[in-house]
Amino acid sequence: MLSVTGDLTIHGITHEVTVPVSIDALTSSSRRPGPAFSTTFQIDRTEFGLNGSPKFSGFNISVAKNVQIHLAIVAAPPRP
């Protein structure tokens, strides 16, 4: 497990965050294996100006103040 620090920008607001990142087994999607990275972390959405409740087709949806973000990234070598 690694810790990666960088800038996270949401809704035009940027904060520096440090997240845990795991390097997963090599994958072979599209026949070009590369390392896979994943992370799951929590943010306070109100710190990024996301203060309201979204409305979908007239329904009010309740969203927690703290939300979880999960990212999975597969790095592939450049095409020849």
PDB file with SEQRES, HELIX, SHEET and CRYST1 records, atoms N, CA, C and O in Angstrom:
SEQRES   1 A   80  MET LEU SER VAL THR GLY ASP LEU THR ILE HIS GLY ILE          
SEQRES   2 A   80  THR HIS GLU VAL THR VAL PRO VAL SER ILE ASP ALA LEU          
SEQRES   3 A   80  THR SER SER SER ARG ARG PRO GLY PRO ALA PHE SER THR          
SEQRES   4 A   80  THR PHE GLN ILE ASP ARG THR GLU PHE GLY LEU ASN GLY          
SEQRES   5 A   80  SER PRO LYS PHE SER GLY PHE ASN ILE SER VAL ALA LYS          
SEQRES   6 A   80  ASN VAL GLN ILE HIS LEU ALA ILE VAL ALA ALA PRO PRO          
SEQRES   7 A   80  ARG PRO                                                      
HELIX    1 AA1 SER A   29  ARG A   31  5                                   3    
HELIX    2 AA2 ARG A   45  PHE A   48  5                                   4    
SHEET    1 AA1 4 LEU A   2  ILE A  10  0                                        
SHEET    2 AA1 4 ILE A  13  THR A  27 -1                                        
SHEET    3 AA1 4 GLY A  34  ASP A  44 -1                                        
SHEET    4 AA1 4 ASN A  66  VAL A  74 -1                                        
SHEET    1 AA2 2 LYS A  55  PHE A  56  0                                        
SHEET    2 AA2 2 PHE A  59  ASN A  60 -1                                        
CRYST1    1.000    1.000    1.000  90.00  90.00  90.00 P 1           1          
ATOM      1  N   MET A   1       0.849  -1.177   0.000  1.00  0.00           N  
ATOM      2  CA  MET A   1       0.000   0.000   0.000  1.00  0.00           C  
ATOM      3  C   MET A   1       0.894   1.240   0.000  1.00  0.00           C  
ATOM      4  O   MET A   1       1.847   1.338   0.773  1.00  0.00           O  
ATOM      5  N   LEU A   2       0.570   2.166  -0.870  1.00  0.00           N  
ATOM      6  CA  LEU A   2       1.295   3.426  -0.978  1.00  0.00           C  
ATOM      7  C   LEU A   2       0.374   4.569  -0.578  1.00  0.00           C  
ATOM      8  O   LEU A   2      -0.845   4.404  -0.539  1.00  0.00           O  
ATOM      9  N   SER A   3       0.951   5.722  -0.282  1.00  0.00           N  
ATOM     10  CA  SER A   3       0.181   6.945  -0.089  1.00  0.00           C  
ATOM     11  C   SER A   3       0.546   7.895  -1.210  1.00  0.00           C  
ATOM     12  O   SER A   3       1.724   8.138  -1.472  1.00  0.00           O  
ATOM     13  N   VAL A   4      -0.473   8.435  -1.874  1.00  0.00           N  
ATOM     14  CA  VAL A   4      -0.262   9.365  -2.977  1.00  0.00           C  
ATOM     15  C   VAL A   4      -0.906  10.689  -2.610  1.00  0.00           C  
ATOM     16  O   VAL A   4      -2.065  10.734  -2.197  1.00  0.00           O  
ATOM     17  N   THR A   5      -0.142  11.776  -2.764  1.00  0.00           N  
ATOM     18  CA  THR A   5      -0.632  13.119  -2.466  1.00  0.00           C  
ATOM     19  C   THR A   5      -0.754  13.897  -3.760  1.00  0.00           C  
ATOM     20  O   THR A   5       0.141  13.868  -4.605  1.00  0.00           O  
ATOM     21  N   GLY A   6      -1.867  14.591  -3.906  1.00  0.00           N  
ATOM     22  CA  GLY A   6      -2.077  15.402  -5.104  1.00  0.00           C  
ATOM     23  C   GLY A   6      -3.253  16.333  -4.906  1.00  0.00           C  
ATOM     24  O   GLY A   6      -3.881  16.354  -3.847  1.00  0.00           O  
ATOM     25  N   ASP A   7      -3.539  17.099  -5.938  1.00  0.00           N  
ATOM     26  CA  ASP A   7      -4.652  18.037  -5.900  1.00  0.00           C  
ATOM     27  C   ASP A   7      -5.903  17.369  -6.438  1.00  0.00           C  
ATOM     28  O   ASP A   7      -5.870  16.726  -7.488  1.00  0.00           O  
ATOM     29  N   LEU A   8      -7.007  17.522  -5.716  1.00  0.00           N  
ATOM     30  CA  LEU A   8      -8.313  17.031  -6.141  1.00  0.00           C  
ATOM     31  C   LEU A   8      -9.190  18.248  -6.385  1.00  0.00           C  
ATOM     32  O   LEU A   8      -9.412  19.054  -5.482  1.00  0.00           O  
ATOM     33  N   THR A   9      -9.686  18.376  -7.610  1.00  0.00           N  
ATOM     34  CA  THR A   9     -10.555  19.498  -7.957  1.00  0.00           C  
ATOM     35  C   THR A   9     -11.942  18.963  -8.268  1.00  0.00           C  
ATOM     36  O   THR A   9     -12.116  18.103  -9.132  1.00  0.00           O  
ATOM     37  N   ILE A  10     -12.914  19.484  -7.555  1.00  0.00           N  
ATOM     38  CA  ILE A  10     -14.317  19.138  -7.783  1.00  0.00           C  
ATOM     39  C   ILE A  10     -15.103  20.440  -7.761  1.00  0.00           C  
ATOM     40  O   ILE A  10     -14.965  21.247  -6.841  1.00  0.00           O  
ATOM     41  N   HIS A  11     -15.918  20.634  -8.769  1.00  0.00           N  
ATOM     42  CA  HIS A  11     -16.791  21.807  -8.823  1.00  0.00           C  
ATOM     43  C   HIS A  11     -15.978  23.107  -8.774  1.00  0.00           C  
ATOM     44  O   HIS A  11     -16.439  24.117  -8.242  1.00  0.00           O  
ATOM     45  N   GLY A  12     -14.749  23.068  -9.342  1.00  0.00           N  
ATOM     46  CA  GLY A  12     -13.897  24.249  -9.410  1.00  0.00           C  
ATOM     47  C   GLY A  12     -13.145  24.583  -8.135  1.00  0.00           C  
ATOM     48  O   GLY A  12     -12.483  25.618  -8.067  1.00  0.00           O  
ATOM     49  N   ILE A  13     -13.231  23.733  -7.125  1.00  0.00           N  
ATOM     50  CA  ILE A  13     -12.541  23.950  -5.854  1.00  0.00           C  
ATOM     51  C   ILE A  13     -11.479  22.867  -5.699  1.00  0.00           C  
ATOM     52  O   ILE A  13     -11.759  21.679  -5.861  1.00  0.00           O  
ATOM     53  N   THR A  14     -10.249  23.295  -5.380  1.00  0.00           N  
ATOM     54  CA  THR A  14      -9.123  22.366  -5.289  1.00  0.00           C  
ATOM     55  C   THR A  14      -8.630  22.250  -3.850  1.00  0.00           C  
ATOM     56  O   THR A  14      -8.459  23.250  -3.152  1.00  0.00           O  
ATOM     57  N   HIS A  15      -8.407  21.013  -3.424  1.00  0.00           N  
ATOM     58  CA  HIS A  15      -7.805  20.721  -2.121  1.00  0.00           C  
ATOM     59  C   HIS A  15      -6.729  19.663  -2.324  1.00  0.00           C  
ATOM     60  O   HIS A  15      -6.862  18.784  -3.175  1.00  0.00           O  
ATOM     61  N   GLU A  16      -5.675  19.756  -1.544  1.00  0.00           N  
ATOM     62  CA  GLU A  16      -4.656  18.710  -1.562  1.00  0.00           C  
ATOM     63  C   GLU A  16      -5.165  17.541  -0.734  1.00  0.00           C  
ATOM     64  O   GLU A  16      -5.655  17.726   0.380  1.00  0.00           O  
ATOM     65  N   VAL A  17      -5.047  16.341  -1.281  1.00  0.00           N  
ATOM     66  CA  VAL A  17      -5.474  15.141  -0.571  1.00  0.00           C  
ATOM     67  C   VAL A  17      -4.365  14.100  -0.625  1.00  0.00           C  
ATOM     68  O   VAL A  17      -3.574  14.068  -1.569  1.00  0.00           O  
ATOM     69  N   THR A  18      -4.316  13.261   0.385  1.00  0.00           N  
ATOM     70  CA  THR A  18      -3.423  12.105   0.407  1.00  0.00           C  
ATOM     71  C   THR A  18      -4.308  10.875   0.521  1.00  0.00           C  
ATOM     72  O   THR A  18      -5.115  10.766   1.444  1.00  0.00           O  
ATOM     73  N   VAL A  19      -4.155   9.950  -0.418  1.00  0.00           N  
ATOM     74  CA  VAL A  19      -5.010   8.769  -0.452  1.00  0.00           C  
ATOM     75  C   VAL A  19      -4.162   7.504  -0.466  1.00  0.00           C  
ATOM     76  O   VAL A  19      -3.041   7.512  -0.973  1.00  0.00           O  
ATOM     77  N   PRO A  20      -4.693   6.417   0.090  1.00  0.00           N  
ATOM     78  CA  PRO A  20      -3.986   5.139   0.018  1.00  0.00           C  
ATOM     79  C   PRO A  20      -4.184   4.525  -1.367  1.00  0.00           C  
ATOM     80  O   PRO A  20      -5.298   4.527  -1.890  1.00  0.00           O  
ATOM     81  N   VAL A  21      -3.130   4.008  -1.953  1.00  0.00           N  
ATOM     82  CA  VAL A  21      -3.225   3.401  -3.279  1.00  0.00           C  
ATOM     83  C   VAL A  21      -2.610   2.012  -3.217  1.00  0.00           C  
ATOM     84  O   VAL A  21      -1.506   1.829  -2.704  1.00  0.00           O  
ATOM     85  N   SER A  22      -3.336   1.041  -3.744  1.00  0.00           N  
ATOM     86  CA  SER A  22      -2.776  -0.310  -3.823  1.00  0.00           C  
ATOM     87  C   SER A  22      -2.441  -0.614  -5.278  1.00  0.00           C  
ATOM     88  O   SER A  22      -3.134  -0.178  -6.198  1.00  0.00           O  
ATOM     89  N   ILE A  23      -1.373  -1.366  -5.462  1.00  0.00           N  
ATOM     90  CA  ILE A  23      -0.978  -1.820  -6.789  1.00  0.00           C  
ATOM     91  C   ILE A  23      -1.467  -3.252  -6.899  1.00  0.00           C  
ATOM     92  O   ILE A  23      -1.032  -4.132  -6.156  1.00  0.00           O  
ATOM     93  N   ASP A  24      -2.367  -3.470  -7.828  1.00  0.00           N  
ATOM     94  CA  ASP A  24      -2.987  -4.777  -7.974  1.00  0.00           C  
ATOM     95  C   ASP A  24      -2.237  -5.604  -9.007  1.00  0.00           C  
ATOM     96  O   ASP A  24      -1.326  -5.109  -9.670  1.00  0.00           O  
ATOM     97  N   ALA A  25      -2.621  -6.846  -9.135  1.00  0.00           N  
ATOM     98  CA  ALA A  25      -1.980  -7.752 -10.095  1.00  0.00           C  
ATOM     99  C   ALA A  25      -2.114  -7.194 -11.505  1.00  0.00           C  
ATOM    100  O   ALA A  25      -3.039  -6.442 -11.810  1.00  0.00           O  
ATOM    101  N   LEU A  26      -1.186  -7.573 -12.342  1.00  0.00           N  
ATOM    102  CA  LEU A  26      -1.258  -7.149 -13.739  1.00  0.00           C  
ATOM    103  C   LEU A  26      -2.548  -7.666 -14.358  1.00  0.00           C  
ATOM    104  O   LEU A  26      -2.996  -8.774 -14.065  1.00  0.00           O  
ATOM    105  N   THR A  27      -3.127  -6.854 -15.208  1.00  0.00           N  
ATOM    106  CA  THR A  27      -4.368  -7.252 -15.869  1.00  0.00           C  
ATOM    107  C   THR A  27      -4.109  -7.411 -17.356  1.00  0.00           C  
ATOM    108  O   THR A  27      -3.091  -6.952 -17.872  1.00  0.00           O  
ATOM    109  N   SER A  28      -5.023  -8.054 -18.030  1.00  0.00           N  
ATOM    110  CA  SER A  28      -4.821  -8.267 -19.458  1.00  0.00           C  
ATOM    111  C   SER A  28      -6.035  -7.824 -20.257  1.00  0.00           C  
ATOM    112  O   SER A  28      -6.371  -8.454 -21.259  1.00  0.00           O  
ATOM    113  N   SER A  29      -6.700  -6.759 -19.841  1.00  0.00           N  
ATOM    114  CA  SER A  29      -7.803  -6.258 -20.647  1.00  0.00           C  
ATOM    115  C   SER A  29      -7.229  -5.697 -21.944  1.00  0.00           C  
ATOM    116  O   SER A  29      -6.202  -5.018 -21.926  1.00  0.00           O  
ATOM    117  N   SER A  30      -7.849  -5.961 -23.005  1.00  0.00           N  
ATOM    118  CA  SER A  30      -7.455  -5.559 -24.365  1.00  0.00           C  
ATOM    119  C   SER A  30      -6.077  -6.113 -24.749  1.00  0.00           C  
ATOM    120  O   SER A  30      -5.394  -5.520 -25.584  1.00  0.00           O  
ATOM    121  N   ARG A  31      -5.665  -7.213 -24.170  1.00  0.00           N  
ATOM    122  CA  ARG A  31      -4.437  -7.939 -24.533  1.00  0.00           C  
ATOM    123  C   ARG A  31      -3.158  -7.137 -24.339  1.00  0.00           C  
ATOM    124  O   ARG A  31      -2.117  -7.505 -24.884  1.00  0.00           O  
ATOM    125  N   ARG A  32      -3.211  -6.073 -23.593  1.00  0.00           N  
ATOM    126  CA  ARG A  32      -2.005  -5.272 -23.349  1.00  0.00           C  
ATOM    127  C   ARG A  32      -1.871  -5.101 -21.840  1.00  0.00           C  
ATOM    128  O   ARG A  32      -2.364  -4.119 -21.286  1.00  0.00           O  
ATOM    129  N   PRO A  33      -1.219  -6.030 -21.178  1.00  0.00           N  
ATOM    130  CA  PRO A  33      -1.172  -5.990 -19.726  1.00  0.00           C  
ATOM    131  C   PRO A  33      -0.444  -4.756 -19.198  1.00  0.00           C  
ATOM    132  O   PRO A  33       0.489  -4.243 -19.815  1.00  0.00           O  
ATOM    133  N   GLY A  34      -0.894  -4.313 -18.064  1.00  0.00           N  
ATOM    134  CA  GLY A  34      -0.259  -3.191 -17.393  1.00  0.00           C  
ATOM    135  C   GLY A  34      -0.653  -3.216 -15.932  1.00  0.00           C  
ATOM    136  O   GLY A  34      -1.581  -3.935 -15.559  1.00  0.00           O  
ATOM    137  N   PRO A  35       0.023  -2.457 -15.101  1.00  0.00           N  
ATOM    138  CA  PRO A  35      -0.321  -2.469 -13.677  1.00  0.00           C  
ATOM    139  C   PRO A  35      -1.677  -1.822 -13.430  1.00  0.00           C  
ATOM    140  O   PRO A  35      -2.095  -0.919 -14.155  1.00  0.00           O  
ATOM    141  N   ALA A  36      -2.340  -2.293 -12.409  1.00  0.00           N  
ATOM    142  CA  ALA A  36      -3.636  -1.741 -12.020  1.00  0.00           C  
ATOM    143  C   ALA A  36      -3.488  -1.096 -10.644  1.00  0.00           C  
ATOM    144  O   ALA A  36      -2.873  -1.667  -9.744  1.00  0.00           O  
ATOM    145  N   PHE A  37      -4.046   0.077 -10.496  1.00  0.00           N  
ATOM    146  CA  PHE A  37      -3.999   0.820  -9.238  1.00  0.00           C  
ATOM    147  C   PHE A  37      -5.422   1.057  -8.769  1.00  0.00           C  
ATOM    148  O   PHE A  37      -6.317   1.281  -9.584  1.00  0.00           O  
ATOM    149  N   SER A  38      -5.638   1.011  -7.460  1.00  0.00           N  
ATOM    150  CA  SER A  38      -6.969   1.316  -6.949  1.00  0.00           C  
ATOM    151  C   SER A  38      -6.869   2.047  -5.617  1.00  0.00           C  
ATOM    152  O   SER A  38      -5.905   1.898  -4.866  1.00  0.00           O  
ATOM    153  N   THR A  39      -7.896   2.841  -5.355  1.00  0.00           N  
ATOM    154  CA  THR A  39      -7.979   3.577  -4.105  1.00  0.00           C  
ATOM    155  C   THR A  39      -9.431   3.792  -3.743  1.00  0.00           C  
ATOM    156  O   THR A  39     -10.293   3.904  -4.615  1.00  0.00           O  
ATOM    157  N   THR A  40      -9.694   3.849  -2.465  1.00  0.00           N  
ATOM    158  CA  THR A  40     -10.997   4.222  -1.937  1.00  0.00           C  
ATOM    159  C   THR A  40     -10.740   5.180  -0.787  1.00  0.00           C  
ATOM    160  O   THR A  40      -9.972   4.884   0.129  1.00  0.00           O  
ATOM    161  N   PHE A  41     -11.398   6.338  -0.849  1.00  0.00           N  
ATOM    162  CA  PHE A  41     -11.215   7.329   0.209  1.00  0.00           C  
ATOM    163  C   PHE A  41     -12.478   8.146   0.362  1.00  0.00           C  
ATOM    164  O   PHE A  41     -13.363   8.108  -0.493  1.00  0.00           O  
ATOM    165  N   GLN A  42     -12.557   8.882   1.450  1.00  0.00           N  
ATOM    166  CA  GLN A  42     -13.727   9.678   1.767  1.00  0.00           C  
ATOM    167  C   GLN A  42     -13.404  11.158   1.699  1.00  0.00           C  
ATOM    168  O   GLN A  42     -12.304  11.582   2.055  1.00  0.00           O  
ATOM    169  N   ILE A  43     -14.383  11.950   1.234  1.00  0.00           N  
ATOM    170  CA  ILE A  43     -14.249  13.404   1.267  1.00  0.00           C  
ATOM    171  C   ILE A  43     -15.506  13.991   1.888  1.00  0.00           C  
ATOM    172  O   ILE A  43     -16.561  13.356   1.911  1.00  0.00           O  
ATOM    173  N   ASP A  44     -15.377  15.212   2.390  1.00  0.00           N  
ATOM    174  CA  ASP A  44     -16.524  15.987   2.829  1.00  0.00           C  
ATOM    175  C   ASP A  44     -16.956  16.811   1.624  1.00  0.00           C  
ATOM    176  O   ASP A  44     -16.271  17.763   1.250  1.00  0.00           O  
ATOM    177  N   ARG A  45     -18.076  16.458   1.015  1.00  0.00           N  
ATOM    178  CA  ARG A  45     -18.489  17.105  -0.229  1.00  0.00           C  
ATOM    179  C   ARG A  45     -18.740  18.593  -0.058  1.00  0.00           C  
ATOM    180  O   ARG A  45     -18.623  19.350  -1.022  1.00  0.00           O  
ATOM    181  N   THR A  46     -19.085  19.030   1.152  1.00  0.00           N  
ATOM    182  CA  THR A  46     -19.360  20.453   1.368  1.00  0.00           C  
ATOM    183  C   THR A  46     -18.086  21.296   1.266  1.00  0.00           C  
ATOM    184  O   THR A  46     -18.165  22.498   1.013  1.00  0.00           O  
ATOM    185  N   GLU A  47     -16.916  20.684   1.459  1.00  0.00           N  
ATOM    186  CA  GLU A  47     -15.658  21.409   1.297  1.00  0.00           C  
ATOM    187  C   GLU A  47     -15.384  21.743  -0.167  1.00  0.00           C  
ATOM    188  O   GLU A  47     -14.529  22.575  -0.468  1.00  0.00           O  
ATOM    189  N   PHE A  48     -16.113  21.092  -1.078  1.00  0.00           N  
ATOM    190  CA  PHE A  48     -15.958  21.335  -2.505  1.00  0.00           C  
ATOM    191  C   PHE A  48     -17.159  22.087  -3.078  1.00  0.00           C  
ATOM    192  O   PHE A  48     -17.364  22.100  -4.292  1.00  0.00           O  
ATOM    193  N   GLY A  49     -17.947  22.708  -2.212  1.00  0.00           N  
ATOM    194  CA  GLY A  49     -19.078  23.512  -2.661  1.00  0.00           C  
ATOM    195  C   GLY A  49     -20.299  22.722  -3.066  1.00  0.00           C  
ATOM    196  O   GLY A  49     -21.225  23.278  -3.657  1.00  0.00           O  
ATOM    197  N   LEU A  50     -20.321  21.437  -2.761  1.00  0.00           N  
ATOM    198  CA  LEU A  50     -21.479  20.605  -3.092  1.00  0.00           C  
ATOM    199  C   LEU A  50     -22.384  20.544  -1.865  1.00  0.00           C  
ATOM    200  O   LEU A  50     -22.332  19.599  -1.078  1.00  0.00           O  
ATOM    201  N   ASN A  51     -23.205  21.564  -1.724  1.00  0.00           N  
ATOM    202  CA  ASN A  51     -23.995  21.718  -0.504  1.00  0.00           C  
ATOM    203  C   ASN A  51     -25.458  21.337  -0.649  1.00  0.00           C  
ATOM    204  O   ASN A  51     -26.123  21.058   0.349  1.00  0.00           O  
ATOM    205  N   GLY A  52     -25.963  21.320  -1.851  1.00  0.00           N  
ATOM    206  CA  GLY A  52     -27.383  21.056  -2.042  1.00  0.00           C  
ATOM    207  C   GLY A  52     -27.702  19.582  -2.135  1.00  0.00           C  
ATOM    208  O   GLY A  52     -26.823  18.725  -2.048  1.00  0.00           O  
ATOM    209  N   SER A  53     -28.987  19.309  -2.314  1.00  0.00           N  
ATOM    210  CA  SER A  53     -29.454  17.951  -2.553  1.00  0.00           C  
ATOM    211  C   SER A  53     -29.859  17.848  -4.012  1.00  0.00           C  
ATOM    212  O   SER A  53     -30.618  18.685  -4.500  1.00  0.00           O  
ATOM    213  N   PRO A  54     -29.368  16.836  -4.720  1.00  0.00           N  
ATOM    214  CA  PRO A  54     -29.718  16.715  -6.139  1.00  0.00           C  
ATOM    215  C   PRO A  54     -31.182  16.348  -6.315  1.00  0.00           C  
ATOM    216  O   PRO A  54     -31.784  15.722  -5.443  1.00  0.00           O  
ATOM    217  N   LYS A  55     -31.753  16.744  -7.454  1.00  0.00           N  
ATOM    218  CA  LYS A  55     -33.132  16.392  -7.780  1.00  0.00           C  
ATOM    219  C   LYS A  55     -33.120  15.621  -9.095  1.00  0.00           C  
ATOM    220  O   LYS A  55     -32.550  16.077 -10.086  1.00  0.00           O  
ATOM    221  N   PHE A  56     -33.744  14.464  -9.094  1.00  0.00           N  
ATOM    222  CA  PHE A  56     -33.829  13.629 -10.282  1.00  0.00           C  
ATOM    223  C   PHE A  56     -35.293  13.379 -10.590  1.00  0.00           C  
ATOM    224  O   PHE A  56     -36.004  12.769  -9.792  1.00  0.00           O  
ATOM    225  N   SER A  57     -35.739  13.841 -11.727  1.00  0.00           N  
ATOM    226  CA  SER A  57     -37.128  13.625 -12.169  1.00  0.00           C  
ATOM    227  C   SER A  57     -38.129  14.006 -11.094  1.00  0.00           C  
ATOM    228  O   SER A  57     -39.128  13.314 -10.901  1.00  0.00           O  
ATOM    229  N   GLY A  58     -37.871  15.093 -10.397  1.00  0.00           N  
ATOM    230  CA  GLY A  58     -38.803  15.565  -9.378  1.00  0.00           C  
ATOM    231  C   GLY A  58     -38.634  14.921  -8.012  1.00  0.00           C  
ATOM    232  O   GLY A  58     -39.318  15.310  -7.065  1.00  0.00           O  
ATOM    233  N   PHE A  59     -37.739  13.947  -7.887  1.00  0.00           N  
ATOM    234  CA  PHE A  59     -37.505  13.295  -6.599  1.00  0.00           C  
ATOM    235  C   PHE A  59     -36.368  13.992  -5.876  1.00  0.00           C  
ATOM    236  O   PHE A  59     -35.372  14.353  -6.502  1.00  0.00           O  
ATOM    237  N   ASN A  60     -36.493  14.186  -4.596  1.00  0.00           N  
ATOM    238  CA  ASN A  60     -35.392  14.703  -3.790  1.00  0.00           C  
ATOM    239  C   ASN A  60     -34.560  13.530  -3.309  1.00  0.00           C  
ATOM    240  O   ASN A  60     -35.092  12.568  -2.755  1.00  0.00           O  
ATOM    241  N   ILE A  61     -33.263  13.607  -3.518  1.00  0.00           N  
ATOM    242  CA  ILE A  61     -32.332  12.548  -3.135  1.00  0.00           C  
ATOM    243  C   ILE A  61     -31.481  13.064  -1.986  1.00  0.00           C  
ATOM    244  O   ILE A  61     -30.979  14.187  -2.043  1.00  0.00           O  
ATOM    245  N   SER A  62     -31.317  12.274  -0.962  1.00  0.00           N  
ATOM    246  CA  SER A  62     -30.480  12.652   0.172  1.00  0.00           C  
ATOM    247  C   SER A  62     -29.076  12.100  -0.035  1.00  0.00           C  
ATOM    248  O   SER A  62     -28.900  10.903  -0.262  1.00  0.00           O  
ATOM    249  N   VAL A  63     -28.074  12.981   0.044  1.00  0.00           N  
ATOM    250  CA  VAL A  63     -26.683  12.575  -0.109  1.00  0.00           C  
ATOM    251  C   VAL A  63     -25.953  12.924   1.186  1.00  0.00           C  
ATOM    252  O   VAL A  63     -26.084  14.038   1.694  1.00  0.00           O  
ATOM    253  N   ALA A  64     -25.199  11.990   1.709  1.00  0.00           N  
ATOM    254  CA  ALA A  64     -24.466  12.207   2.957  1.00  0.00           C  
ATOM    255  C   ALA A  64     -23.415  13.306   2.778  1.00  0.00           C  
ATOM    256  O   ALA A  64     -22.943  13.555   1.669  1.00  0.00           O  
ATOM    257  N   LYS A  65     -23.061  13.952   3.878  1.00  0.00           N  
ATOM    258  CA  LYS A  65     -22.023  14.981   3.852  1.00  0.00           C  
ATOM    259  C   LYS A  65     -20.681  14.367   3.469  1.00  0.00           C  
ATOM    260  O   LYS A  65     -19.939  14.941   2.670  1.00  0.00           O  
ATOM    261  N   ASN A  66     -20.369  13.213   4.030  1.00  0.00           N  
ATOM    262  CA  ASN A  66     -19.135  12.498   3.688  1.00  0.00           C  
ATOM    263  C   ASN A  66     -19.463  11.445   2.651  1.00  0.00           C  
ATOM    264  O   ASN A  66     -20.322  10.592   2.871  1.00  0.00           O  
ATOM    265  N   VAL A  67     -18.773  11.506   1.511  1.00  0.00           N  
ATOM    266  CA  VAL A  67     -19.009  10.545   0.441  1.00  0.00           C  
ATOM    267  C   VAL A  67     -17.731   9.772   0.163  1.00  0.00           C  
ATOM    268  O   VAL A  67     -16.623  10.270   0.361  1.00  0.00           O  
ATOM    269  N   GLN A  68     -17.913   8.553  -0.297  1.00  0.00           N  
ATOM    270  CA  GLN A  68     -16.772   7.685  -0.585  1.00  0.00           C  
ATOM    271  C   GLN A  68     -16.500   7.691  -2.085  1.00  0.00           C  
ATOM    272  O   GLN A  68     -17.420   7.598  -2.897  1.00  0.00           O  
ATOM    273  N   ILE A  69     -15.222   7.801  -2.437  1.00  0.00           N  
ATOM    274  CA  ILE A  69     -14.791   7.786  -3.830  1.00  0.00           C  
ATOM    275  C   ILE A  69     -13.928   6.541  -4.032  1.00  0.00           C  
ATOM    276  O   ILE A  69     -13.031   6.253  -3.239  1.00  0.00           O  
ATOM    277  N   HIS A  70     -14.214   5.818  -5.097  1.00  0.00           N  
ATOM    278  CA  HIS A  70     -13.408   4.640  -5.443  1.00  0.00           C  
ATOM    279  C   HIS A  70     -12.904   4.828  -6.869  1.00  0.00           C  
ATOM    280  O   HIS A  70     -13.687   5.105  -7.778  1.00  0.00           O  
ATOM    281  N   LEU A  71     -11.606   4.680  -7.061  1.00  0.00           N  
ATOM    282  CA  LEU A  71     -10.993   4.779  -8.386  1.00  0.00           C  
ATOM    283  C   LEU A  71     -10.216   3.500  -8.671  1.00  0.00           C  
ATOM    284  O   LEU A  71      -9.529   2.969  -7.798  1.00  0.00           O  
ATOM    285  N   ALA A  72     -10.333   3.020  -9.888  1.00  0.00           N  
ATOM    286  CA  ALA A  72      -9.542   1.883 -10.352  1.00  0.00           C  
ATOM    287  C   ALA A  72      -8.963   2.271 -11.705  1.00  0.00           C  
ATOM    288  O   ALA A  72      -9.706   2.623 -12.622  1.00  0.00           O  
ATOM    289  N   ILE A  73      -7.646   2.210 -11.834  1.00  0.00           N  
ATOM    290  CA  ILE A  73      -6.960   2.665 -13.038  1.00  0.00           C  
ATOM    291  C   ILE A  73      -6.035   1.560 -13.523  1.00  0.00           C  
ATOM    292  O   ILE A  73      -5.290   0.977 -12.736  1.00  0.00           O  
ATOM    293  N   VAL A  74      -6.082   1.275 -14.810  1.00  0.00           N  
ATOM    294  CA  VAL A  74      -5.162   0.317 -15.407  1.00  0.00           C  
ATOM    295  C   VAL A  74      -4.250   1.075 -16.349  1.00  0.00           C  
ATOM    296  O   VAL A  74      -4.713   1.746 -17.272  1.00  0.00           O  
ATOM    297  N   ALA A  75      -2.957   0.968 -16.114  1.00  0.00           N  
ATOM    298  CA  ALA A  75      -1.975   1.643 -16.975  1.00  0.00           C  
ATOM    299  C   ALA A  75      -1.574   0.694 -18.091  1.00  0.00           C  
ATOM    300  O   ALA A  75      -1.273  -0.475 -17.851  1.00  0.00           O  
ATOM    301  N   ALA A  76      -1.574   1.203 -19.298  1.00  0.00           N  
ATOM    302  CA  ALA A  76      -1.192   0.380 -20.435  1.00  0.00           C  
ATOM    303  C   ALA A  76      -0.014   1.027 -21.140  1.00  0.00           C  
ATOM    304  O   ALA A  76       0.078   2.254 -21.180  1.00  0.00           O  
ATOM    305  N   PRO A  77       0.885   0.233 -21.694  1.00  0.00           N  
ATOM    306  CA  PRO A  77       2.002   0.812 -22.440  1.00  0.00           C  
ATOM    307  C   PRO A  77       1.476   1.507 -23.691  1.00  0.00           C  
ATOM    308  O   PRO A  77       0.395   1.174 -24.176  1.00  0.00           O  
ATOM    309  N   PRO A  78       2.228   2.461 -24.213  1.00  0.00           N  
ATOM    310  CA  PRO A  78       1.763   3.149 -25.421  1.00  0.00           C  
ATOM    311  C   PRO A  78       1.673   2.203 -26.607  1.00  0.00           C  
ATOM    312  O   PRO A  78       2.397   1.210 -26.683  1.00  0.00           O  
ATOM    313  N   ARG A  79       0.789   2.517 -27.515  1.00  0.00           N  
ATOM    314  CA  ARG A  79       0.653   1.686 -28.716  1.00  0.00           C  
ATOM    315  C   ARG A  79       1.868   1.883 -29.612  1.00  0.00           C  
ATOM    316  O   ARG A  79       2.377   2.997 -29.736  1.00  0.00           O  
ATOM    317  N   PRO A  80       2.330   0.815 -30.231  1.00  0.00           N  
ATOM    318  CA  PRO A  80       3.504   0.933 -31.117  1.00  0.00           C  
ATOM    319  C   PRO A  80       3.193   1.739 -32.363  1.00  0.00           C  
ATOM    320  O   PRO A  80       4.067   1.931 -33.208  1.00  0.00           O  
TER     321      PRO A  80                                                      
END                                                                             
